[in-house]
Amino acid sequence: MKKITKDIYLNWYEEMLFWRKFEDKLAQVYIQQKVRGFLHLYNGQEAILAGALHAMDLTKDRMITAYRNHVQPIGMGVDPKRVMAELYGKGTGTSQGLGGSMHIFSKEHRFYGGHGIVGGQIPLGAGLAFADKYNKRDSVTLTFMGDGATRQGSLHETFNLAMLWNLPVVFCVENNGYAMGTSVERTANHTDIWKLGLGYEMPCGPVDAMNPVKVAEAMDEAITRARTGGGPSFLELKTYRYRGHSMSDAQKYRTKDEVAEYQKIDPITQVLDTIKEENYATDQEIAEIDKRVKDRVAECQKFAEESPFPDKNVMYDVVYDQENYPFLSHKPQ
């Protein structure tokens, strides 16, 4: 694994803080009705992305996930201004404003969504890995899902084929404790989700996903296994989300004390504590990072708010490939 140096810690702190503040800004503008529809935020789970990116080869590896998907494409290299514009429904967004919160996508940066169907991305991730193996590429696909998605039949069908075909894929369940408002304890008679891999003889195990170092170590082992022909892995990334399932979640299924306990091990705080303990940065340098993050978020908001909405014709042009499609009764004005 690549050594985790002072520069890595400083980069982790700045990027993780930016992802957190980016999501906080989205929550703010959502209340102002500048962002509509569903909005699922990543607050608390940032160590997963930070650790995964450290282990990945961003020149060839791929990522696919569910609908909590705003910051992953940013980590993969997508311009955050375009991500925020997409949530605003603007024409400068990653999908010209037509995808919205749950469907961020960038083939250029090997980020394949953003999927609203629970568990729907799991077989797609295996499909991406199958394409890489078929075409003799040494790329690896990271396939993320929530704990609720592990109760879908698509997971078991995919696990079976992924092992049968020895695909270069890492399956990653982001276990934040709740499938919407249903706790893991109420979804099955076992709480160690990683053990689902045992039935397929798939290498599997739990990971402390509040710590980016632990995530990076586990990801590096799994990615190396996949890249060298060792086949799939299944990682249970034990994390926590500080906000509700979505902005409409009243969070009556958990207590404030529970959230407060997990905030004591906030991944961003853990990284910052290491920076201070190792004297990687002065208070002044940390303050400068905080200001850069604040300015970047403001730039994203300004870009999104000043961007135009897409032309109405775009909504029709991307649905039908055939221009004179016979079942259209009218053309938009």
Secondary structure, 3 states (H helix, E strand, C coil): CCCCCHHHHHHHHHHHHHHHHHHHHHHHHHHCCCCCCCCCCCCCCHHHHHHHHHHCCCCCCEEECCCCCCHHHHHHCCCHHHHHHHHCCCCCCCCCCCCCCCCCCECCCCECCCCCCCCCHHHHHHHHHHHHHHCCCCCCEEEEEEHHHHHCHHHHHHHHHHHHCCCCEEEEEEECCEECCEEHHHCCCCCCHHHHHHHHCCCEEEEECCCHHHHHHHHHHHHHHHHCCCCCEEEEEECCCCCCCCCCCCCCCCCHHHHHHHHCCCHHHHHHHHHHHCCCCCHHHHHHHHHHHHHHHHHHHHHHHHCCCCCHHHHHHCCCCCCCCCCCCCCCC
